[in-house]
Amino acid sequence: MSAAHLIYHIPDEPPSFDADDSYVPASLEREGFIHATRDRDELLNVAARFYGDRTRCTVWLIDRDRVDVPIRDEPGADRPEIFFPHVFGPLPRASIIAHATIARDYTGAWRWMIPPRYAK
């Protein structure tokens, strides 16, 4: 699979799955879509901007081809020069192909700590 088919998402803690085994985060209820990034480095920037209350986050790697709801690459609300994938519906568990961990280092910067572990 090419990197172009991957998107990255920091799930709610703990993640909530519905009866159909699909992930339904608070943002889907609140904003109508699930936030994601197309790029590993941009994910670290997102963590720095929106996850200041955490010291560690799980990251899901999602195969776009396994998502059965629309995904639209849209400009960021406060960063229109960067396009972010927005998932417009529940995310099937089967689309989550790997998970990894990011954490703050001794300087407070976010870093990839545990490389992706792919689902079998």
Secondary structure as GFF3:
##gff-version 3
##sequence-region A 1 120
A	DSSP	three_ten_helix	3	5	.	.	.	ID=ss1
A	DSSP	beta_strand	6	9	.	.	.	ID=ss2
A	DSSP	beta_strand	22	23	.	.	.	ID=ss3
A	DSSP	alpha_helix	26	31	.	.	.	ID=ss4
A	DSSP	beta_strand	34	35	.	.	.	ID=ss5
A	DSSP	alpha_helix	40	50	.	.	.	ID=ss6
A	DSSP	beta_strand	56	63	.	.	.	ID=ss7
A	DSSP	three_ten_helix	64	66	.	.	.	ID=ss8
A	DSSP	beta_strand	71	75	.	.	.	ID=ss9
A	DSSP	beta_strand	83	87	.	.	.	ID=ss10
A	DSSP	beta_strand	91	92	.	.	.	ID=ss11
A	DSSP	three_ten_helix	93	95	.	.	.	ID=ss12
A	DSSP	beta_strand	96	104	.	.	.	ID=ss13
A	DSSP	beta_strand	110	118	.	.	.	ID=ss14
###
